[in-house]
Amino acid sequence: MRVLVDTCVWTLCLGQKAKPITNEAQRRLADALTDAIRDGRVAMIGPIRQEILSGVKDDAEFERLKTALDAFQDEPLTRADYEEAARLLMVCRARGVESGPVDMLLCAVAAQRHWELLTFD
């Protein structure tokens, strides 16, 4: 099964100034990402790539992360993905749960493709 990896997990594992992994939950996420990479199961979408690269502060770090992420092709997104993300966001808000549009896009993409979603948000 493919695994869609959220920005927070990528940052945990690839970030230049990432804090050391100190708890068991973070260790399991890092191990799950490592296993998914090793098995060729990682899925990437453009908005995640953009979030990861947008979090850097200098050209050298940008290039390092860009190069590391070059191994992962972006999954094409469709109108249905964006529409489902908007619907999920509407449902969550109606129930008092706030989330961002990119997080809902991840949920929609993973759900519609029957993928796992690796996150701690």
DSSP file (Angstrom, degrees, kcal/mol; ACC not computed):
  #  RESIDUE AA STRUCTURE BP1 BP2  ACC     N-H-->O    O-->H-N    N-H-->O    O-->H-N    TCO  KAPPA ALPHA  PHI   PSI    X-CA   Y-CA   Z-CA
    1    1 A M              0   0    0      0, 0.0   114,-0.1     0, 0.0   113,-0.1   0.000 360.0 360.0 360.0 136.4    0.0    0.0    0.0
    2    2 A R        -     0   0    0    111,-0.2   114,-2.4   112,-0.2     2,-0.5  -0.324 360.0-143.6 -69.1 156.3    1.3    3.5   -0.9
    3    3 A V  E     -ab  42 116A   0     38,-2.8    40,-3.2   112,-0.2     2,-0.6  -0.983   3.2-153.1-128.8 120.0    2.0    5.9    1.9
    4    4 A L  E     -ab  43 117A   0    112,-2.9   114,-2.7    -2,-0.5     2,-0.5  -0.844  20.3-149.8 -91.8 120.6    1.3    9.6    1.7
    5    5 A V  E     - b   0 118A   0     38,-1.1   114,-0.2    -2,-0.6     2,-0.1  -0.810   6.8-134.8-102.1 124.5    3.7   11.4    4.0
    6    6 A D    >>  -     0   0    0    112,-2.7     4,-1.9    -2,-0.5     3,-0.9  -0.332  24.5-110.3 -74.0 156.5    2.7   14.6    5.7
    7    7 A T  H 3> S+     0   0    0      1,-0.2     4,-3.0     2,-0.2     5,-0.2   0.858 115.2  61.3 -53.2 -41.4    5.0   17.6    5.9
    8    8 A C  H 3> S+     0   0    0      1,-0.2     4,-1.8     2,-0.2    -1,-0.2   0.844 106.0  46.3 -60.9 -33.9    5.5   17.3    9.6
    9    9 A V  H <> S+     0   0    0     -3,-0.9     4,-1.9   109,-0.3    -1,-0.2   0.912 112.2  49.6 -75.0 -43.0    7.0   13.8    9.2
   10   10 A W  H  X S+     0   0    0     -4,-1.9     4,-3.2     1,-0.2     5,-0.5   0.928 112.4  48.8 -58.0 -44.3    9.3   14.8    6.4
   11   11 A T  H  X S+     0   0    0     -4,-3.0     4,-1.9     1,-0.2    -1,-0.2   0.892 107.9  54.3 -64.1 -40.1   10.4   17.8    8.5
   12   12 A L  H  < S+     0   0    0     -4,-1.8    -1,-0.2    -5,-0.2    -2,-0.2   0.897 120.6  31.7 -57.5 -41.1   11.0   15.5   11.5
   13   13 A C  H  < S+     0   0    0     -4,-1.9    -2,-0.2     1,-0.1    -1,-0.2   0.758 133.3  25.4 -93.3 -27.1   13.2   13.2    9.4
   14   14 A L  H  < S+     0   0    0     -4,-3.2    -3,-0.2    -5,-0.2    -2,-0.2   0.577  83.5 124.0-114.9 -13.3   14.9   15.7    6.9
   15   15 A G    ><  -     0   0    0     -4,-1.9     3,-1.2    -5,-0.5    -4,-0.0  -0.190  58.3-136.8 -59.7 140.0   14.8   19.0    8.6
   16   16 A Q  T 3  S+     0   0    0      1,-0.3    -1,-0.1    45,-0.0    40,-0.0   0.895 106.0  29.2 -61.3 -42.6   18.2   20.8    9.0
   17   17 A K  T 3  S+     0   0    0      2,-0.0    -1,-0.3     0, 0.0    -2,-0.1  -0.042  87.2 152.0-111.2  31.4   17.4   21.9   12.5
   18   18 A A    <   -     0   0    0     -3,-1.2     3,-0.1    -7,-0.1    -6,-0.1  -0.352  48.2-117.1 -62.5 138.8   15.2   19.0   13.4
   19   19 A K        -     0   0    0      1,-0.1    -1,-0.1    -2,-0.0    -4,-0.1  -0.436  41.9 -87.4 -70.9 151.7   15.2   18.3   17.1
   20   20 A P        -     0   0    0      0, 0.0     2,-0.7     0, 0.0    -1,-0.1  -0.297  46.6-103.9 -58.8 145.0   16.5   14.8   18.0
   21   21 A I        +     0   0    0      1,-0.2     3,-0.0    -3,-0.1    -3,-0.0  -0.615  53.0 163.9 -73.2 115.1   13.8   12.2   18.0
   22   22 A T        +     0   0    0     -2,-0.7     2,-0.3    -3,-0.1    -1,-0.2   0.590  45.3  59.9-115.3 -13.8   13.2   11.7   21.6
   23   23 A N  S  > S-     0   0    0      1,-0.1     4,-2.1     0, 0.0     5,-0.1  -0.815  78.5-117.5-121.3 163.8    9.9    9.9   22.0
   24   24 A E  H  > S+     0   0    0     -2,-0.3     4,-2.5     1,-0.2     5,-0.2   0.853 111.2  56.2 -64.8 -37.8    8.6    6.5   20.9
   25   25 A A  H  > S+     0   0    0      1,-0.2     4,-2.0     2,-0.2    -1,-0.2   0.926 110.0  45.3 -62.4 -44.3    5.9    8.0   18.7
   26   26 A Q  H  > S+     0   0    0      1,-0.2     4,-2.6     2,-0.2    -1,-0.2   0.895 111.6  53.1 -65.4 -39.1    8.4   10.0   16.7
   27   27 A R  H  X S+     0   0    0     -4,-2.1     4,-2.5     1,-0.2    -2,-0.2   0.908 108.2  50.2 -61.9 -42.3   10.7    7.1   16.4
   28   28 A R  H  X S+     0   0    0     -4,-2.5     4,-2.6     2,-0.2    -1,-0.2   0.902 111.1  49.3 -64.2 -40.1    7.9    4.9   15.0
   29   29 A L  H  X S+     0   0    0     -4,-2.0     4,-2.5     2,-0.2    -2,-0.2   0.931 111.8  48.0 -63.3 -45.5    7.0    7.6   12.4
   30   30 A A  H  X S+     0   0    0     -4,-2.6     4,-2.4     1,-0.2    -2,-0.2   0.904 113.5  47.8 -62.0 -41.3   10.6    7.9   11.4
   31   31 A D  H  X S+     0   0    0     -4,-2.5     4,-2.6     2,-0.2    -1,-0.2   0.894 110.6  51.7 -66.1 -40.1   10.9    4.1   11.1
   32   32 A A  H  X S+     0   0    0     -4,-2.6     4,-2.4     2,-0.2    -2,-0.2   0.904 111.0  47.9 -63.8 -41.0    7.7    3.9    9.1
   33   33 A L  H  X S+     0   0    0     -4,-2.5     4,-2.6     2,-0.2     5,-0.2   0.934 111.6  50.2 -64.0 -45.6    9.0    6.6    6.7
   34   34 A T  H  X S+     0   0    0     -4,-2.4     4,-2.6     1,-0.2    -2,-0.2   0.922 112.3  47.3 -58.0 -45.7   12.3    4.7    6.3
   35   35 A D  H  X S+     0   0    0     -4,-2.6     4,-2.2     1,-0.2    -1,-0.2   0.911 111.9  50.0 -62.7 -43.3   10.5    1.5    5.6
   36   36 A A  H  X>S+     0   0    0     -4,-2.4     5,-2.8     2,-0.2     6,-0.7   0.885 112.4  47.3 -65.2 -38.9    8.2    3.1    3.1
   37   37 A I  H ><5S+     0   0    0     -4,-2.6     3,-1.2     3,-0.2    -2,-0.2   0.946 112.3  49.8 -64.4 -48.2   11.1    4.7    1.3
   38   38 A R  H 3<5S+     0   0    0     -4,-2.6    -2,-0.2     1,-0.3    -1,-0.2   0.862 114.2  45.2 -58.4 -38.0   13.0    1.4    1.3
   39   39 A D  H 3<5S-     0   0    0     -4,-2.2    -1,-0.3    -5,-0.2    -2,-0.2   0.475 111.3-119.1 -87.2  -3.3   10.0   -0.4   -0.1
   40   40 A G  T <<5S+     0   0    0     -3,-1.2    -3,-0.2    -4,-0.5    -2,-0.1   0.803  77.9 123.4  70.9  29.6    9.2    2.2   -2.8
   41   41 A R      < +     0   0    0     -5,-2.8   -38,-2.8    -6,-0.2     2,-0.2   0.463  31.1 119.3-101.0  -3.2    5.8    3.0   -1.3
   42   42 A V  E     -a    3   0A   0     -6,-0.7     2,-0.4   -40,-0.2   -38,-0.2  -0.452  44.7-161.9 -71.7 130.9    6.1    6.7   -0.6
   43   43 A A  E     -a    4   0A   0    -40,-3.2   -38,-1.1    -2,-0.2     2,-0.4  -0.875   5.3-165.3-108.6 145.7    3.6    8.9   -2.5
   44   44 A M  B     -c   74   0B   0     29,-0.7    31,-3.5    -2,-0.4     2,-0.3  -0.969   6.1-165.1-130.1 144.8    4.2   12.7   -2.9
   45   45 A I    >>  -     0   0    0     -2,-0.4     4,-2.0    29,-0.2     3,-0.8  -0.948  32.9-113.8-125.2 153.8    1.9   15.5   -3.9
   46   46 A G  H 3> S+     0   0    0     29,-0.4     4,-2.8    -2,-0.3     5,-0.2   0.855 111.7  57.0 -54.2 -43.4    3.0   18.9   -5.0
   47   47 A P  H 3> S+     0   0    0      0, 0.0     4,-2.2     0, 0.0    -1,-0.2   0.852 108.4  48.0 -61.9 -31.9    1.5   20.8   -2.1
   48   48 A I  H <> S+     0   0    0     -3,-0.8     4,-2.7     2,-0.2     5,-0.2   0.931 110.8  50.5 -70.5 -45.3    3.6   18.7    0.4
   49   49 A R  H  X S+     0   0    0     -4,-2.0     4,-2.5     1,-0.2     5,-0.2   0.928 112.0  49.0 -56.2 -44.4    6.7   19.3   -1.7
   50   50 A Q  H  X S+     0   0    0     -4,-2.8     4,-2.2     1,-0.2    -1,-0.2   0.924 110.2  49.8 -63.1 -44.7    6.0   23.0   -1.6
   51   51 A E  H  X S+     0   0    0     -4,-2.2     4,-0.7     2,-0.2    -1,-0.2   0.916 111.8  48.7 -60.3 -43.0    5.4   23.1    2.2
   52   52 A I  H >< S+     0   0    0     -4,-2.7     3,-1.0     1,-0.2    -2,-0.2   0.957 115.8  42.2 -61.2 -50.8    8.6   21.2    2.8
   53   53 A L  H >< S+     0   0    0     -4,-2.5     3,-1.0     1,-0.2    -1,-0.2   0.771 108.3  60.7 -70.5 -25.8   10.7   23.5    0.6
   54   54 A S  H 3< S+     0   0    0     -4,-2.2    -1,-0.2     1,-0.2    -2,-0.2   0.662  93.2  67.5 -74.3 -15.2    8.9   26.7    1.9
   55   55 A G  T << S+     0   0    0     -3,-1.0    -1,-0.2    -4,-0.7     2,-0.2   0.437  81.9  95.0 -86.3   1.8   10.1   26.0    5.4
   56   56 A V    <   -     0   0    0     -3,-1.0     3,-0.1    -4,-0.1   -41,-0.0  -0.544  56.7-157.3 -95.9 161.5   13.8   26.6    4.7
   57   57 A K        +     0   0    0     -2,-0.2     2,-0.3     1,-0.1    -1,-0.1   0.485  68.4  41.0-116.4  -6.0   15.7   29.8    5.2
   58   58 A D  S  > S-     0   0    0      1,-0.1     4,-2.2     0, 0.0     5,-0.1  -0.969  75.8-114.7-145.0 162.0   18.7   29.5    2.9
   59   59 A D  H  > S+     0   0    0     -2,-0.3     4,-2.7     1,-0.2     5,-0.2   0.862 111.6  54.8 -62.4 -39.6   19.6   28.4   -0.6
   60   60 A A  H  > S+     0   0    0      1,-0.2     4,-2.2     2,-0.2    -1,-0.2   0.921 111.1  44.4 -63.8 -43.8   21.9   25.6    0.5
   61   61 A E  H  > S+     0   0    0      2,-0.2     4,-2.6     1,-0.2     5,-0.3   0.892 111.8  54.0 -67.2 -39.4   19.2   24.0    2.6
   62   62 A F  H  X S+     0   0    0     -4,-2.2     4,-2.9     1,-0.2    -2,-0.2   0.943 111.4  44.9 -57.9 -48.9   16.6   24.5   -0.2
   63   63 A E  H  X S+     0   0    0     -4,-2.7     4,-2.5     2,-0.2    -2,-0.2   0.876 111.4  53.3 -65.7 -37.8   18.9   22.7   -2.6
   64   64 A R  H  X S+     0   0    0     -4,-2.2     4,-2.1    -5,-0.2    -2,-0.2   0.944 114.9  40.2 -62.0 -47.9   19.6   19.9   -0.1
   65   65 A L  H  X S+     0   0    0     -4,-2.6     4,-2.4     2,-0.2    -2,-0.2   0.910 113.5  53.9 -68.5 -41.9   16.0   19.2    0.5
   66   66 A K  H  X S+     0   0    0     -4,-2.9     4,-1.0    -5,-0.3    -2,-0.2   0.922 110.9  46.9 -57.4 -44.9   15.0   19.6   -3.2
   67   67 A T  H  < S+     0   0    0     -4,-2.5     3,-0.5     1,-0.2     4,-0.4   0.906 111.2  51.0 -64.3 -42.4   17.6   17.0   -4.1
   68   68 A A  H >< S+     0   0    0     -4,-2.1     3,-0.7     1,-0.2    -1,-0.2   0.874 113.0  46.4 -62.4 -36.6   16.5   14.6   -1.4
   69   69 A L  H >< S+     0   0    0     -4,-2.4     3,-2.2     1,-0.2    -1,-0.2   0.605  87.7  87.0 -83.7 -12.0   12.9   15.0   -2.6
   70   70 A D  T 3< S+     0   0    0     -4,-1.0    -1,-0.2    -3,-0.5    -2,-0.2   0.750  77.5  69.0 -58.7 -22.9   13.8   14.5   -6.3
   71   71 A A  T <  S+     0   0    0     -3,-0.7     2,-0.6    -4,-0.4    -1,-0.3   0.640  90.4  72.1 -70.2 -13.6   13.5   10.8   -5.8
   72   72 A F  S <  S-     0   0    0     -3,-2.2     2,-0.2   -29,-0.0    -1,-0.1  -0.912  74.3-146.6-113.6 116.5    9.7   11.1   -5.3
   73   73 A Q        -     0   0    0     -2,-0.6   -29,-0.7     1,-0.1     2,-0.3  -0.516  27.3-108.9 -76.5 143.9    7.4   11.8   -8.3
   74   74 A D  B     -c   44   0B   0     -2,-0.2   -29,-0.2   -31,-0.1    -1,-0.1  -0.573  25.9-126.6 -74.7 132.4    4.3   14.0   -7.6
   75   75 A E        -     0   0    0    -31,-3.5   -29,-0.4    -2,-0.3     2,-0.1  -0.643  33.7-111.0 -71.7 128.8    1.0   12.1   -7.8
   76   76 A P        -     0   0    0      0, 0.0     2,-0.3     0, 0.0    -1,-0.1  -0.428  32.2-143.7 -63.6 135.8   -1.2   14.0  -10.3
   77   77 A L        -     0   0    0     -2,-0.1     2,-0.2     3,-0.0    -3,-0.0  -0.749  13.2-154.4-101.2 150.8   -4.1   15.7   -8.5
   78   78 A T     >  -     0   0    0     -2,-0.3     4,-1.6     1,-0.1     3,-0.4  -0.710  33.0-104.9-119.2 168.5   -7.6   16.0  -10.0
   79   79 A R  H  > S+     0   0    0     -2,-0.2     4,-2.7     1,-0.2     5,-0.2   0.894 121.6  58.8 -57.0 -40.3  -10.5   18.2   -9.6
   80   80 A A  H  > S+     0   0    0      1,-0.2     4,-2.5     2,-0.2    -1,-0.2   0.849 101.5  55.1 -60.5 -35.0  -12.2   15.5   -7.6
   81   81 A D  H  > S+     0   0    0     -3,-0.4     4,-2.1     2,-0.2    -1,-0.2   0.939 111.5  43.0 -62.9 -46.3   -9.3   15.6   -5.1
   82   82 A Y  H  X S+     0   0    0     -4,-1.6     4,-2.2     2,-0.2    -2,-0.2   0.883 114.2  50.5 -68.7 -38.4   -9.8   19.3   -4.5
   83   83 A E  H  X S+     0   0    0     -4,-2.7     4,-2.2     2,-0.2    -1,-0.2   0.908 111.4  47.9 -66.3 -40.8  -13.6   19.0   -4.3
   84   84 A E  H  X S+     0   0    0     -4,-2.5     4,-2.8    -5,-0.2    -2,-0.2   0.885 109.9  53.3 -67.2 -37.2  -13.4   16.1   -1.8
   85   85 A A  H  X S+     0   0    0     -4,-2.1     4,-2.3     2,-0.2    -2,-0.2   0.919 109.9  47.8 -61.5 -43.4  -10.9   18.1    0.3
   86   86 A A  H  X S+     0   0    0     -4,-2.2     4,-2.2     2,-0.2    -2,-0.2   0.903 111.9  50.0 -64.5 -40.9  -13.3   21.1    0.3
   87   87 A R  H  X S+     0   0    0     -4,-2.2     4,-2.5     2,-0.2    -2,-0.2   0.925 110.7  49.1 -63.4 -44.6  -16.2   18.8    1.3
   88   88 A L  H  X S+     0   0    0     -4,-2.8     4,-2.6     1,-0.2    -2,-0.2   0.905 110.5  51.0 -61.5 -41.3  -14.1   17.2    4.1
   89   89 A L  H  X S+     0   0    0     -4,-2.3     4,-2.5     1,-0.2    -1,-0.2   0.901 109.9  50.0 -63.0 -40.7  -13.2   20.7    5.4
   90   90 A M  H  X S+     0   0    0     -4,-2.2     4,-2.1     2,-0.2    -2,-0.2   0.919 111.4  48.5 -62.4 -44.7  -16.9   21.7    5.4
   91   91 A V  H  X S+     0   0    0     -4,-2.5     4,-1.0     2,-0.2    -2,-0.2   0.920 112.4  48.4 -62.9 -44.5  -17.9   18.5    7.3
   92   92 A C  H ><>S+     0   0    0     -4,-2.6     5,-2.9     1,-0.2     3,-0.8   0.934 111.0  49.4 -62.6 -46.4  -15.1   19.1    9.9
   93   93 A R  H ><5S+     0   0    0     -4,-2.5     3,-1.8     1,-0.3    -1,-0.2   0.883 105.8  57.2 -61.2 -38.4  -16.0   22.8   10.4
   94   94 A A  H 3<5S+     0   0    0     -4,-2.1    -1,-0.3     1,-0.3    -2,-0.2   0.766 109.3  47.2 -63.1 -24.2  -19.7   21.8   10.8
   95   95 A R  T <<5S-     0   0    0     -4,-1.0    -1,-0.3    -3,-0.8    -2,-0.2   0.287 124.8-103.2-100.1   8.8  -18.5   19.6   13.7
   96   96 A G  T < 5S+     0   0    0     -3,-1.8     2,-0.6     1,-0.2    -3,-0.2   0.645  79.6 131.3  83.1  15.0  -16.3   22.2   15.2
   97   97 A V      < -     0   0    0     -5,-2.9     2,-0.3    -6,-0.2    -1,-0.2  -0.903  41.9-156.1-105.8 120.7  -13.0   20.8   14.0
   98   98 A E        +     0   0    0     -2,-0.6     2,-0.3    -3,-0.1    -9,-0.0  -0.748  23.4 153.8 -95.9 142.2  -10.7   23.3   12.3
   99   99 A S        -     0   0    0     -2,-0.3    -6,-0.0   -10,-0.1    -2,-0.0  -0.960  40.1-100.5-155.6 166.6   -8.1   22.2    9.8
  100  100 A G     >  -     0   0    0     -2,-0.3     4,-1.9     1,-0.1     5,-0.2  -0.575  30.4-114.8 -93.3 159.5   -6.2   23.7    6.9
  101  101 A P  H  > S+     0   0    0      0, 0.0     4,-1.9     0, 0.0     5,-0.1   0.847 114.7  53.0 -62.1 -35.2   -7.0   23.1    3.3
  102  102 A V  H  > S+     0   0    0      2,-0.2     4,-2.3     1,-0.2     5,-0.2   0.912 107.3  51.8 -68.6 -40.1   -3.7   21.3    2.6
  103  103 A D  H  > S+     0   0    0      1,-0.2     4,-2.0     2,-0.2    -1,-0.2   0.906 111.2  47.7 -60.8 -40.0   -4.3   18.9    5.5
  104  104 A M  H  X S+     0   0    0     -4,-1.9     4,-2.7     2,-0.2    -1,-0.2   0.844 107.7  56.1 -69.9 -32.3   -7.8   18.1    4.0
  105  105 A L  H  X S+     0   0    0     -4,-1.9     4,-2.8     2,-0.2     5,-0.2   0.919 106.6  50.2 -63.7 -42.4   -6.3   17.7    0.6
  106  106 A L  H  X S+     0   0    0     -4,-2.3     4,-2.7     2,-0.2     5,-0.3   0.935 111.4  48.4 -58.9 -46.2   -4.0   15.0    2.0
  107  107 A C  H  X S+     0   0    0     -4,-2.0     4,-2.7     1,-0.2     5,-0.2   0.924 113.1  47.5 -60.3 -45.0   -6.9   13.3    3.7
  108  108 A A  H  X S+     0   0    0     -4,-2.7     4,-2.7     2,-0.2     5,-0.2   0.933 113.6  46.6 -63.4 -46.9   -8.9   13.4    0.4
  109  109 A V  H  X S+     0   0    0     -4,-2.8     4,-1.5     1,-0.2    -2,-0.2   0.937 115.7  45.4 -62.2 -47.5   -6.1   12.1   -1.7
  110  110 A A  H  X>S+     0   0    0     -4,-2.7     5,-2.7    -5,-0.2     4,-0.7   0.925 115.6  46.5 -63.2 -44.6   -5.2    9.3    0.7
  111  111 A A  H ><5S+     0   0    0     -4,-2.7     3,-0.7    -5,-0.3    -2,-0.2   0.928 112.1  49.1 -65.8 -45.3   -8.9    8.2    1.2
  112  112 A Q  H 3<5S+     0   0    0     -4,-2.7    -1,-0.2     1,-0.2    -2,-0.2   0.775 118.9  39.1 -68.0 -25.1   -9.7    8.3   -2.5
  113  113 A R  H 3<5S-     0   0    0     -4,-1.5    -1,-0.2    -5,-0.2    -2,-0.2   0.429 109.1-120.4-102.6  -0.4   -6.7    6.2   -3.4
  114  114 A H  T <<5 +     0   0    0     -4,-0.7     2,-0.2    -3,-0.7    -3,-0.2   0.915  62.0 149.1  59.9  45.2   -6.9    3.9   -0.4
  115  115 A W      < -     0   0    0     -5,-2.7  -112,-0.2    -6,-0.2     2,-0.2  -0.668  50.8-108.7-101.7 159.6   -3.5    4.9    0.8
  116  116 A E  E     -b    3   0A   0   -114,-2.4  -112,-2.9    -2,-0.2     2,-0.5  -0.563  26.7-141.9 -78.1 153.6   -2.1    5.2    4.3
  117  117 A L  E     -b    4   0A   0     -2,-0.2     2,-0.7  -114,-0.2  -112,-0.2  -0.984   7.8-156.9-120.1 120.8   -1.4    8.7    5.6
  118  118 A L  E     +b    5   0A   0   -114,-2.7  -112,-2.7    -2,-0.5  -109,-0.3  -0.863  40.3 122.2-101.7 109.3    1.7    9.1    7.8
  119  119 A T        -     0   0    0     -2,-0.7    -2,-0.1  -114,-0.2  -114,-0.0  -0.961  50.2-155.6-154.7 165.3    1.3   12.1   10.1
  120  120 A F              0   0    0     -2,-0.3    -1,-0.1   -91,-0.0   -94,-0.0   0.232 360.0 360.0-129.4   9.6    1.3   13.2   13.7
  121  121 A D              0   0    0    -18,-0.0   -18,-0.0     0, 0.0    -1,-0.0   0.445 360.0 360.0 -78.6 360.0   -0.8   16.4   13.2
